[in-house]
Structure formats: structure tokens, C-alpha cells
Amino acid sequence: MTGATEQFSATQREATDGRPGAIAAFPYDRMTVERFRAAFPRARWRDDLGAWFVPGTSAERRLNAWSGREWSGVLAYADERGRDAFAFEPVTSPYLEASDDLVVRTPYSRDVVSELRKVPWARWDPSSKAWHVPFRSLEELRHRWPDIEEAARRAEPEERRKREASRRESPEHADRLAEAAERRRKRYPVPEDALPPLGQVLMTHAGCLVLEAVSGEVVDPSVAARFYPNVSAGAGTLIWASSRRPTHDELVRTWPAKEAPREPEVARGWWQPTIEVLREERRKAASQERARATRKSRTASTPPVSPLEAVPSGRVLGTD
């Protein structure tokens, strides 16, 4: 189905008791349902399918014939009703304008996109860089508009700058910067009397790591308490071990633990990962490696700039 019929679907399917029939799905509209019920009086709504069930061996063919004959008229009538409703009670907003359809133009926001995708027949038009919603979907759009408008206002550049300034002034921002600086040190505390195997993929309180060397440097208790509160020194002290993230290949070759870690293993800060943990870490590592490969290929495909092209307009090499 295309164009006007893209939101109507009919699929042949048997009922739970084995009766032949077909299911019909389309966005809810009271007048559309009345016209549909008039054409198919034996149709019954099925909550388990979220669609209408029409009995009969030729139900799918009859439904498709009805949609081809009636559906464009149904949509035109629904658009006319929506246009009249909008004229009687318009939605006033700087983000919405009425033309041949309803045009929604906002700053980019994931929340706005998420809400508009839930509106039947809403579509993104790249040429106008706006969402177009037919008048037949006015009621659904009106229902979601407060959330859409609020998300659009939050996405305005000035509002973003205000939130960013407020975030930078908050105490949590300093904590996040300190945590990021600690992660860049690529180290992890381990108990001196329970040293981990080196060069193997281990699960830690900082995620899956490969510990490569133990320096023997004693961990400052204040640093351990702030960034690694779940690692216990036991009867001894904590010392630093250099660490790195495992590659996808290393994660694939790692043998999983047969059971979840026991409390003493969790307390010392490292243990063998389970298969569930390894699956998630493999997925993340594969995604990151693909992203790095894509960035590298894009950089390699960018032609180098010649010295003459790098000179600003109106300047001649050797004249300074």
C-alpha cells in the first residue's frame, strides 16, 4: 500500500478457534470505525491482536478492496473534520503553523521526535526541515502538544546555554571532572595480599578491565574512598595496578564464570565475569571499534590540503 493507504493493513490469519479470516489495522477514528463496521458487520475487535478480525476465507481480499475504494475518502473526510476543528479551536504556538497540513518546526530535541513519531501519519520532510502532520491527526497532536512545546522550549539555544552554565556551577560538575581525570590515569586499586592475574579480562567495579602491571605504589586512602569505595583492602593495603579496556577479540576469547561472584570476590574488587556481563561488554566493544574504524576511514578519505590552499586569501608565500 502507498500514499493514502499506507496506514491501513489487512493480513489473512486464522482465529484462535481455527476459523479463517483476516485482521485489519488502522489508526483509531470514531467515524472511520463506524464506516468500517458498516462495511464489515461481522468484524470484531481483538484486544490480543490490537486489530479488527474479519471472518471469512476471502476476508483479506475484501478488506483490500474496501481500502482501495473507501480509504482515500475516509482520510479526506477526516482531514476536513480536523481542519474545521482547528479553525474552531486553533493551537497557538511559535512552533506550529497551519498550511495544507500542520507544520511543526522546532529546534532538534529527542523528546520532540519521540512524541511526533507517536502521532499517526506524522512525517519528517528533509527539504523543509519540518514535521508535517495531516489535519486528521489533530486530536492526537493536540493531546501531545504540551509535551512537544515544552521539549522544544528546552531545546532552544539560549535555554541550553543557561542549563550548561548552571551545570558547570554545580558541585556535581567538579565531581564529574575529577572522576574523568581519575579514569584517564588508567589505574585500578588492588589488595596487596590478593593480587589479580595480569593480562586477563577481569570484571571490576569499574567494568571489564585488563590489569597489565602492579606498580606497588600505595593508594591514598582518600582517593580510594572517593573513587573506589567498593574495593576493600582486607588486612593489608591497596596498591595501584595499571589497567586498560579489553578489545572485542579479548572479550570473545575470555572464558566466563560458571556462577555469580561471591561476596569476598566482590569485596576485593576483581572477579571472573559471567556470560551475561561478557555479552554486554562484547556488544559495547564491537560498537566502539566500529565507530573508531569509521572515523579512521573518514579521516583517511579526506584529501590533504596543499600549502597554497592553506594560505589565507590575499597572502603570498614568502612575503612575511
C-alpha positions, 0 to 999 in steps of 0.5 A, a space after each residue: 500500500 502507498 500514499 493514502 493507504 499506507 496506514 491501513 493493513 489487512 493480513 489473512 490469519 486464522 482465529 484462535 478457534 481455527 476459523 479463517 479470516 483476516 485482521 485489519 489495522 488502522 489508526 483509531 477514528 470514531 467515524 472511520 470505525 463506524 464506516 468500517 463496521 458498516 462495511 464489515 458487520 461481522 468484524 470484531 475487535 481483538 484486544 490480543 491482536 490490537 486489530 479488527 478480525 474479519 471472518 471469512 476465507 476471502 476476508 483479506 481480499 475484501 478488506 483490500 478492496 474496501 481500502 482501495 475504494 473507501 480509504 482515500 475518502 475516509 482520510 479526506 473526510 477526516 482531514 476536513 473534520 480536523 481542519 474545521 476543528 482547528 479553525 474552531 479551536 486553533 493551537 497557538 504556538 511559535 512552533 506550529 503553523 497551519 498550511 495544507 497540513 500542520 507544520 511543526 518546526 522546532 529546534 532538534 530535541 529527542 523528546 520532540 521526535 519521540 512524541 511526533 513519531 507517536 502521532 499517526 501519519 506524522 512525517 519528517 520532510 528533509 527539504 523543509 526541515 519540518 514535521 508535517 502532520 495531516 489535519 486528521 491527526 489533530 486530536 492526537 497532536 493536540 493531546 501531545 502538544 504540551 509535551 512537544 512545546 515544552 521539549 522544544 522550549 528546552 531545546 532552544 539555544 539560549 535555554 541550553 546555554 543557561 542549563 550548561 552554565 548552571 551545570 558547570 556551577 554545580 558541585 556535581 560538575 567538579 565531581 564529574 571532572 575529577 572522576 574523568 581525570 581519575 579514569 584517564 590515569 588508567 589505574 585500578 586499586 588492588 589488595 596487596 595480599 590478593 593480587 589479580 592475574 595480569 593480562 586477563 579480562 577481569 570484571 571490576 567495579 569499574 567494568 571489564 578491565 585488563 590489569 597489565 602491571 602492579 606498580 606497588 605504589 600505595 593508594 591514598 586512602 582518600 582517593 580510594 574512598 572517593 573513587 573506589 569505595 567498593 574495593 576493600 583492602 582486607 588486612 593489608 593495603 591497596 596498591 595501584 595496578 595499571 589497567 586498560 579496556 579489553 578489545 572485542 577479540 579479548 572479550 570473545 576469547 575470555 572464558 566466563 564464570 560458571 556462577 555469580 561472584 561471591 561476596 569476598 570476590 566482590 569485596 576485593 574488587 576483581 572477579 571472573 565475569 559471567 556470560 551475561 556481563 561478557 555479552 554486554 561488554 562484547 556488544 559495547 566493544 564491537 560498537 566502539 571499534 566500529 565507530 573508531 574504524 569509521 572515523 579512521 576511514 573518514 579521516 583517511 578519505 579526506 584529501 590533504 590540503 596543499 600549502 597554497 590552499 592553506 594560505 589565507 586569501 590575499 597572502 603570498 608565500 614568502 612575503 612575511 
